[in-house]
Amino acid sequence: MTATRDTYAAKDITVLEGLEAVRLRPGMYIGSTGPRGLHHLIWEVVDNSVDEAMAGYASRIEVTLRADGGVTVVDNGRGIPVDKVEKTGLSGLTTVLTTLHAGGKFSEGAYTVSGGLHGVGVSVVNALSERLEAEVRRDGYVWTQSFRRGVPDTKNPKKGAKVKKTGTTITFWPDPEIFTEGVEFDYETVSARLREMAFLNRGLEIILHDERGDDTVTQTFHYKGGLIDFVKHLNSKREVLHPHIIDIVDTNTEAEVEVAMQWTTSYNESVLSFANTINTHEGGTHEEGFRKALTKAINDFARAKNLLKEKDPNLTGEDVREGLTAVVSVRVRNPQFEGQTKTKLGNTEIRSYVEKVLNRRLPEWLERYSPEARRIVEKSINAAKAREAARKARELTRRKSGLESGGLPDKLADCSSRDPGESELFIVEGNSAAGPAKQARDSNTQAILPIRGKILNVEKARLAKALQNAEVQDIITALGTGIGDDFDISKARYHKVVLLADADVDGAHIRTLLLTLFFRHMRGLIEAGYIYIAQPPLYRVKVGSKVHYLRDDAALREFQKEHPKVKPTRFKGLGEMNPKELWETTMNPETRTLLRVDMEDAARAEEVFSILMGDVVADRKAFIQQNASDVRFLDI
C-alpha cells in the first residue's frame, strides 16, 4: 500500500479538541491509573515511532527504562514537525504534545495507515507525566522543548546544534499524583509488547534497555521473517505437524494483509489477529474472511484428493482449526473498531479482501506441499470424529432457561436474582470452603458452585474428553453460555465469575486449571471481563482489639515493619474461615479485592498457558523460577 503524498509538515497536523480533561479523568484516555494505564504511556509513544516505520520512514526504535524512573523512546524517522500550525499558532511539536487528537494520522496523506487506536497520542502521555522532554532532529537542526504536567516551559521549541540525521526522542517521567499504585514499569510486560511490535513490522529493529539494575539489560527484537518468526515463536513450546509455515502477503491501494500459520499436534486453536498493529482479540471482519477461506480451501483439497468421500459431510471450521497457530495482520487506511473493548475490526470491505487473497493463495500452497497438506486434512478428519463425540456430550451440558432450575447442577447454590448484570458466581474449591461461603454470601446476588479439587487439564485433552469431566460439566451448565462453537455470551447467567481458591500453591494450580478452561473453550467470558480472581487472606493478625487480614507473605512482611512483635495466624485454607471472616475479607463487595482477568496480551497468554499446562517440563520449571516472586502475575 502506497501513500498518496510523502510530505509530513505542520500543515498536516489536524487539531480536533483540547487537553483539559485528561488529568481530571485519566482512565477515559488510558484505561486505568493502575499498571495497565501506566504501561499504556509507553505504547502511545512507541506507536508514534511505529507509525513512522509503517510509513517507511523509520527502521529503528530504541526504548530505555531509565534508572531515574523515566522512559526514553528514540526513533530515526522524519522527526515531529517544528514549523507553525496555522490553527493553533504554535509549532507542530508543541501542538502534538499539548492538544488531544492532534497529529499527522488525522490528515489525509501524511500517514497511509496508523497504529494509534483512538489517536490520543503523546499529548496524553505529556498530560500524565510529571515531566516530559522532547528532542527533534529535523530540518538540519536539533530542536528541544520541555513540559511539566503538560505545560510547556517555553512557547516554542529551542533551536540547537546543526545535525544531519533525523528522528524524535521523547523522555517522560510518569506523574505519581496520577499513578498512585506506583510508577515502576514491568520489564516483562514491556519486553513482550515490543517483541510483538517487531514481529508485526517485518525488518523493524526495536531495542530495549533496562538501566534500573546494577547492570544494564539489553534485548534486541529484529525479525526479517515477520509473521513467520511470530508463528515460530508461538509454536516453540509445541510439536508442529508440518515443517513449512504458510506465509501469505498481499497489498492493494487501500489495504494490506499478511497471514502466517502452521498446525501443531495439540488440540487447541491459537489464532491471533491484528489491525494496524492493534491486537483485535475480539476478532472482526479480517478474521471472518480468514476463517471462511481457510475452511473452504481445506475442504476443496480434501475432496480433490479423495480424502473426503462423496457421502462424507464437509469439515467444519472448528475441525480445520484444531491445533492451528495463525497470525492474521491487516493494515487499513481508515480502520473502524467496535466491540466490548473497541478491539474488533468492523471494516466490511476487509472481509472480502482477505477472503479473496486466501482463496487464491492458500490452494497454491496446499498443492505445492501436498504431503504436508494431507497431514493437515487427516488431523481435521480426526477432529471431526471427536467433534461428533463432543456434540453428544455438549448436549448434556446446555443450560435450560434461566428461569428453570431443573437443568442446573445439584450442588449449585444459586442466587435468587435473575438479572445477570448483578449476579455473581463463586466457583469454590472443596466442600469445606463451600459451607462457609454459602453461609456468608448475599443469597440475592451471589451463587456458590463447589468443585472437587483439580479439574481436567484441557490443554492436553480434546473438548470431548473435557466434557466427560463432571466438574467441567457443572461449570458449563451453571454458567449457561455453552462451550466451543455453541458458546453464546448473551446467555451468561452471571456477569461476575469469581474463582475462589486457597491462597497457597494448590489453590494457584486450581485457578490456573480453571483459567485454562475459560481461555481455551469459553474465551468470550474473559473478553467480556466476566472472570475474576478472589483475593482471600493468608494471614490474620490481631493488634490489641483490632484484627487485620493480610493477603500474602509480602503483605505480612510489610505489616511487621510497623508491628514487629505480632504473631500471625496462618489460614491453612478457606475452610478454616468462619462465614463472617470470609464475607468481610473476600465476598463483601464493599471491602473485598478482586483481580479481573483480561485479554490485553493474547500472544503472551498463549505462551504462558502452553508453558504452564503443556508437556515441556523444563520450560515450566524455568518460568516458575523466573516469576516465583510475582504472585499477581501468576494469578492473572
C-alpha positions, 0 to 999 in steps of 0.5 A, a space after each residue: 500500500 502506497 501513500 498518496 503524498 510523502 510530505 509530513 509538515 505542520 500543515 498536516 497536523 489536524 487539531 480536533 479538541 483540547 487537553 483539559 480533561 485528561 488529568 481530571 479523568 485519566 482512565 477515559 484516555 488510558 484505561 486505568 491509573 493502575 499498571 495497565 494505564 501506566 504501561 499504556 504511556 509507553 505504547 502511545 509513544 512507541 506507536 508514534 515511532 511505529 507509525 513512522 516505520 509503517 510509513 517507511 520512514 523509520 527502521 529503528 526504535 530504541 526504548 530505555 527504562 531509565 534508572 531515574 524512573 523515566 522512559 526514553 523512546 528514540 526513533 530515526 524517522 522524519 522527526 515531529 514537525 517544528 514549523 507553525 500550525 496555522 490553527 493553533 499558532 504554535 509549532 507542530 511539536 508543541 501542538 502534538 504534545 499539548 492538544 488531544 487528537 492532534 497529529 499527522 494520522 488525522 490528515 489525509 496523506 501524511 500517514 497511509 495507515 496508523 497504529 494509534 487506536 483512538 489517536 490520543 497520542 503523546 499529548 496524553 502521555 505529556 498530560 500524565 507525566 510529571 515531566 516530559 522532554 522532547 528532542 527533534 532532529 529535523 530540518 538540519 537542526 536539533 530542536 528541544 522543548 520541555 513540559 511539566 504536567 503538560 505545560 510547556 516551559 517555553 512557547 516554542 521549541 529551542 533551536 540547537 546544534 546543526 545535525 544531519 540525521 533525523 528522528 524524535 526522542 521523547 523522555 517522560 517521567 510518569 506523574 505519581 499524583 496520577 499513578 498512585 499504585 506506583 510508577 515502576 514499569 514491568 520489564 516483562 510486560 514491556 519486553 513482550 509488547 515490543 517483541 510483538 511490535 517487531 514481529 508485526 513490522 517485518 525488518 523493524 529493529 526495536 531495542 530495549 534497555 533496562 538501566 534500573 539494575 546494577 547492570 544494564 539489560 539489553 534485548 534486541 527484537 529484529 525479525 526479517 521473517 515477520 509473521 513467520 518468526 511470530 508463528 515460530 515463536 508461538 509454536 516453540 513450546 509445541 510439536 508442529 505437524 508440518 515443517 513449512 509455515 504458510 506465509 501469505 502477503 498481499 497489498 492493494 491501494 487501500 489495504 494490506 494483509 499478511 497471514 502466517 500459520 502452521 498446525 501443531 499436534 495439540 488440540 487447541 486453536 491459537 489464532 491471533 489477529 491484528 489491525 494496524 498493529 492493534 491486537 483485535 482479540 475480539 476478532 472482526 471482519 479480517 478474521 471472518 474472511 480468514 476463517 471462511 477461506 481457510 475452511 473452504 480451501 481445506 475442504 476443496 483439497 480434501 475432496 480433490 484428493 479423495 480424502 473426503 468421500 462423496 457421502 462424507 459431510 464437509 469439515 467444519 471450521 472448528 475441525 480445520 482449526 484444531 491445533 492451528 497457530 495463525 497470525 492474521 495482520 491487516 493494515 487499513 487506511 481508515 480502520 473502524 473498531 467496535 466491540 466490548 473493548 473497541 478491539 474488533 475490526 468492523 471494516 466490511 470491505 476487509 472481509 472480502 479482501 482477505 477472503 479473496 487473497 486466501 482463496 487464491 493463495 492458500 490452494 497454491 500452497 496446499 498443492 505445492 506441499 501436498 504431503 504436508 497438506 494431507 497431514 493437515 486434512 487427516 488431523 481435521 478428519 480426526 477432529 471431526 470424529 471427536 467433534 461428533 463425540 463432543 456434540 453428544 456430550 455438549 448436549 448434556 451440558 446446555 443450560 435450560 432457561 434461566 428461569 428453570 432450575 431443573 437443568 442446573 447442577 445439584 450442588 449449585 447454590 444459586 442466587 435468587 436474582 435473575 438479572 445477570 448484570 448483578 449476579 455473581 458466581 463463586 466457583 469454590 474449591 472443596 466442600 469445606 470452603 463451600 459451607 462457609 461461603 454459602 453461609 456468608 454470601 448475599 443469597 440475592 446476588 451471589 451463587 456458590 458452585 463447589 468443585 472437587 479439587 483439580 479439574 481436567 487439564 484441557 490443554 492436553 485433552 480434546 473438548 470431548 474428553 473435557 466434557 466427560 469431566 463432571 466438574 467441567 460439566 457443572 461449570 458449563 451448565 451453571 454458567 449457561 453460555 455453552 462451550 466451543 462453537 455453541 458458546 453464546 455470551 448473551 446467555 451468561 447467567 452471571 456477569 461476575 465469575 469469581 474463582 475462589 481458591 486457597 491462597 497457597 500453591 494448590 489453590 494457584 494450580 486450581 485457578 490456573 486449571 480453571 483459567 485454562 478452561 475459560 481461555 481455551 473453550 469459553 474465551 468470550 467470558 474473559 473478553 467480556 471481563 466476566 472472570 475474576 480472581 478472589 483475593 482471600 487472606 493468608 494471614 490474620 493478625 490481631 493488634 490489641 482489639 483490632 484484627 487485620 487480614 493480610 493477603 500474602 507473605 509480602 503483605 505480612 512482611 510489610 505489616 511487621 515493619 510497623 508491628 514487629 512483635 505480632 504473631 500471625 495466624 496462618 489460614 491453612 485454607 478457606 475452610 478454616 474461615 468462619 462465614 463472617 471472616 470470609 464475607 468481610 475479607 473476600 465476598 463483601 463487595 464493599 471491602 473485598 479485592 478482586 483481580 479481573 482477568 483480561 485479554 490485553 496480551 493474547 500472544 503472551 497468554 498463549 505462551 504462558 498457558 502452553 508453558 504452564 499446562 503443556 508437556 515441556 517440563 523444563 520450560 515450566 520449571 524455568 518460568 516458575 523460577 523466573 516469576 516465583 516472586 510475582 504472585 499477581 502475575 501468576 494469578 492473572 
